Amino acid sequence: MKFYSLLILIIGLTFCSGIKNKTSTLSVCNKTGNKIDSIKITSYGVDEFFQALLNDETKRRKINIKAPDNVDGAFTIVIFQKDSIIYSGSFGYFSQRLGVRDKYEINIMKNYSVKEVVNDEVD
């Protein structure tokens, strides 16, 4: 009986931990025609800061998303130019139902808007 109680407890803790911990790749490409001073991207467990992104340059980072199982989420992006915020928005929606993608790719366009390149592979 003790064995079954312990087994049920272990299974319960394994499947009900409440936190998803997923490693993904984040790619940011500058398509503005100008150098971007800096970019800050945040989400659950993610706090990335990119500096001096030249035109047509792409920077990639491995990120570890730590989202609670029962919430939806997205990334927040803030683009800075000469110490001023020139764009603030979000991209990369994820949820318990949709999962977390293996790769998030964004292009920063000429008007400094963010265009997400969708990759359908999810966890």
N, C-alpha and C positions, 0 to 999 in steps of 0.2 A: 504493500500500500504506500509506504514512504517513497519507494522508487517511482511510482506513478505520479504522486504529488510533485516530486522534484522534476520529473519529466514535463509535466504540464506547466510548471512554473518557468522552466527554461524555454519552452516553446512560446509561452506567452510573452516573456521578456524579449525574445528574438523578434517576434512579429509585431509587437506593440511598442517598440522603443520610442516612437513618436518623432524621431528626427531622421530625415533622409540625408545621407552624406554622399554626394556624387561629385566626381571629378569630371570637369568638362574643359574644353578649349575655348577661349575667348579671343576672337580676331577683330582688330579695328583697322580699317583702311581709310586713309585721308584722300578724298576725291574733291577737295574744295578748290584746288588750284593755288592754295597758299599753305604756308606752314601753320600748324596749330600749336599754340603754346603748351596747353595741357588739357587732359581729359580725366575725369574722375568717374568711375563706374562702381556702384554698390548694389548689394542685395544680401540675402541671408548668408552670412559668413564670408562674403566677398567685399573687399575694399581695395580696388585697384586704381593706381594713379599712373597715367602715361604722360611723359613729358616730350616736348619737341618732336611732334609727328610731322615729317616733311610731306609735301605733296606726293601722292601715289605710293607712299610708304605704308606698309602693313606691319603691325606689331601683334604678336600672339603671346598669350599667357595661359598656363594651366591654372584653373580656379577650382576651389572646393566649395560647392554649394551645400549649406547645412540648413535645409528648410524643414520645418515641422510638417509631419504628414498631413495634418488637417487644414493647411492653409494654401492659398494660391499665392503666387509671387511673380515678380518681374525684376529686371535690372533698372536702376536709375542711372542716367548719364547726365553729366554736366560738362560742357565744353567752355574752356576759358581762353580768352585772347587778351593779352595786355592787362592781366589782373581783373578783367570784367567777365561776367557770365554772358556768353552769347547764345547759348542754347541749353535748355534743361528739358528732359523728357524721360520716356521709358521705352523698353523693348524687351523681348525675350520672355514672354509669358510662359509660366509653368504652373502645373497643379498636380495634385495627387492622381487625378484621372489621366492627364496627358503625360506626366512624367517630366524628367529633366533631359534635355538634349545632350548629345555627346559633344556638340560644337555649336557655338553662337558666333555668327559673323555679322558685322555691321560695316556699312560704308557711310562716311560722313560726306554729304553732298555739298555742292557749290554754295547753297544757301544755309549751310551748317545744319540742315535737318539730318536725321538718322534714318537710313534705309537698311532694314534687316534682310539678310540673305538667309532664307529658310532652309534648314536641313531637317528632314523628317525623322531621322533616327532618334529614338528616345529610350530611356532606361525602362 
